Amino acid sequence: MNSGSRVTVDHRVRSVTTTVKTQAVVLGGTLAVFWVVFLVNTLLGGALLVFGVIPRTMIGLRGILFAPFLHANLNHIVANSIPFLVLGWMVMLRDQRHFIPVTLAAMVGSGLTAWLLGAPGSVHIGASGVIFGYLGFLMLSGWYARSVGSILISLVVTVLWGGLVLGVMPGTPGISWQAHIGGFIGGVLAARSFRIARR
């Protein structure tokens, strides 16, 4: 191997290492915020839950920003932590630049749908709406992008996580299907918007 080839290989290795570190910091840092907020909220006796989405109230709109960081109990945050890491990383794997726009689209879609369709007086919290946004984005991005890599990621996500789509159906007490379906739609719209932008 000549010196030019070694430089190229070294550059690629450094590039991959930097990318992985960035992904770890972003995902790990966000998850750490989830847990810190959960611990603070637990110490405060659940006082922060009022920052969730409260349907059809002006103050409840702030939940669009804050609700994904709030979780009701240990089971709730544990159930959201792993799919957030896995699906969030797969969004980054497809294109790291898409992570923040997809996350914001999922937050807005999830929060607005819960605000519009949620039961009066209810409070909608948790990162599951964002997770469903990642799911919608990953399942449909292959269809919109028509690239081999995107299609493979879409197939893997559909096979492994497609069953989560049932979470958009109403019926389970205590589960915000409104946030789930809103987040999913937000993710799908994000996938479609990137297709349009590329054109």
C-alpha positions in Angstrom: 0.0 0.0 0.0 1.5 3.4 -1.0 1.5 6.5 1.1 -1.4 8.0 -0.8 -3.6 5.0 -0.1 -2.7 5.0 3.6 -3.7 8.6 3.9 -7.0 7.9 2.2 -7.7 5.0 4.5 -6.7 7.0 7.6 -8.9 9.8 6.6 -11.9 7.5 6.1 -11.3 5.8 9.5 -11.1 9.2 11.2 -14.3 10.3 9.4 -16.2 7.2 10.5 -14.8 7.6 14.1 -15.9 11.2 14.2 -19.4 10.3 12.9 -19.9 7.6 15.4 -18.7 9.8 18.2 -21.1 12.6 17.1 -24.0 10.1 17.0 -23.2 8.7 20.4 -23.0 12.2 21.9 -26.3 13.4 20.4 -28.3 10.3 21.2 -26.6 9.6 24.5 -26.9 13.2 25.5 -30.6 13.4 24.7 -31.3 10.2 26.5 -29.4 11.5 29.5 -31.7 14.6 29.5 -34.7 12.2 29.6 -33.3 10.5 32.6 -32.3 13.7 34.5 -35.7 15.2 33.9 -37.3 12.0 35.1 -35.2 12.0 38.3 -35.9 15.6 39.0 -39.6 15.1 38.3 -39.7 12.1 40.7 -38.0 14.2 43.4 -40.6 16.9 42.9 -43.5 14.4 43.2 -44.5 14.6 39.5 -44.8 18.4 39.5 -43.2 18.7 36.0 -46.0 16.7 34.3 -48.1 19.9 33.9 -45.6 20.7 31.1 -47.1 17.9 29.0 -49.6 18.5 26.2 -53.0 19.4 27.6 -55.6 19.2 24.8 -57.2 22.4 23.5 -55.7 24.7 26.1 -53.3 27.5 25.2 -50.9 26.6 28.0 -51.0 23.0 26.8 -49.3 23.9 23.6 -46.0 24.2 25.4 -46.1 20.4 25.7 -45.2 20.2 22.1 -41.7 21.2 23.2 -41.5 19.7 26.7 -43.7 16.5 26.6 -41.1 14.2 24.9 -38.8 14.8 27.9 -41.4 13.8 30.5 -42.2 10.3 31.6 -44.7 9.1 34.1 -42.8 6.3 35.8 -39.8 4.0 35.5 -41.5 1.5 33.2 -42.5 4.4 30.9 -39.0 5.8 30.5 -37.3 2.4 30.2 -39.8 1.3 27.5 -39.0 4.5 25.5 -35.2 4.5 26.0 -34.2 1.5 23.8 -36.4 2.2 20.8 -35.3 5.9 21.0 -31.6 4.9 20.8 -32.1 2.2 18.1 -34.5 4.0 15.8 -32.8 7.4 16.4 -29.4 5.8 15.4 -31.0 4.3 12.3 -32.2 7.8 11.3 -28.7 9.0 11.7 -27.3 6.0 9.8 -29.4 6.8 6.8 -28.3 10.5 6.9 -27.0 12.2 10.0 -28.3 15.6 8.8 -31.9 14.3 9.0 -31.9 13.6 12.7 -32.9 17.0 14.0 -35.5 17.8 11.2 -37.1 14.4 11.6 -37.1 14.8 15.4 -38.7 18.2 15.2 -41.3 17.0 12.7 -42.2 14.1 15.0 -42.5 16.4 18.0 -44.7 18.9 16.2 -46.9 16.2 14.6 -47.2 14.3 17.9 -47.9 17.3 20.0 -50.4 19.0 17.7 -52.4 15.8 17.2 -52.5 15.0 20.9 -53.6 18.7 21.5 -56.3 18.5 18.9 -57.6 15.0 19.5 -56.8 14.2 23.1 -59.5 13.8 25.8 -60.4 17.0 27.7 -58.3 17.4 30.8 -55.8 14.7 29.8 -52.1 15.2 29.8 -49.9 13.6 27.1 -46.2 13.0 27.9 -43.4 10.8 26.8 -41.0 10.3 23.9 -43.1 7.7 22.1 -44.5 10.2 19.7 -41.0 11.0 18.6 -40.2 7.3 18.4 -43.2 6.8 16.1 -41.9 9.7 14.0 -38.6 7.8 13.5 -40.6 4.7 12.7 -42.7 6.5 10.0 -39.6 8.2 8.5 -37.6 5.0 8.3 -40.4 2.8 7.0 -41.3 5.3 4.2 -37.9 6.8 3.4 -36.9 3.9 1.2 -40.0 4.3 -0.9 -39.4 8.0 -1.4 -35.6 8.0 -1.8 -35.5 4.9 -4.1 -31.9 4.2 -3.1 -30.6 0.7 -2.2 -29.4 1.7 1.2 -32.6 3.5 2.2 -34.7 0.6 1.0 -32.7 -1.9 3.0 -33.0 0.2 6.1 -36.8 0.5 5.5 -37.1 -3.2 5.1 -35.1 -3.9 8.3 -37.1 -1.4 10.3 -40.4 -2.8 9.0 -39.5 -6.4 9.8 -38.2 -5.7 13.3 -40.3 -2.8 14.4 -43.3 -2.7 12.1 -45.5 -4.2 14.8 -45.3 -0.9 16.7 -47.6 0.6 14.1 -50.5 -1.0 16.0 -49.8 1.6 18.7 -51.5 4.2 16.5 -54.8 2.5 17.1 -57.1 3.7 19.9 -58.1 1.4 22.7 -55.4 0.9 25.3 -56.0 3.0 28.4 -53.2 5.3 29.3 -51.6 5.1 25.9 -51.7 8.3 23.8 -52.5 6.9 20.4 -53.1 10.5 19.3 -49.4 11.3 19.9 -48.3 8.1 18.2 -50.3 8.6 15.0 -49.3 12.3 14.9 -45.6 11.5 15.3 -45.8 8.8 12.7 -47.4 11.2 10.2 -44.7 13.8 11.0 -42.0 11.2 10.2 -43.7 10.3 7.0 -44.0 13.9 5.9 -40.3 14.4 6.8 -39.4 11.5 4.5 -41.5 13.0 1.7 -40.1 16.5 2.2 -36.5 15.2 1.8 -37.6 13.5 -1.5 -39.0 16.8 -2.8 -35.9 18.7 -1.6 -33.5 16.4 -3.5 -35.5 16.9 -6.7 
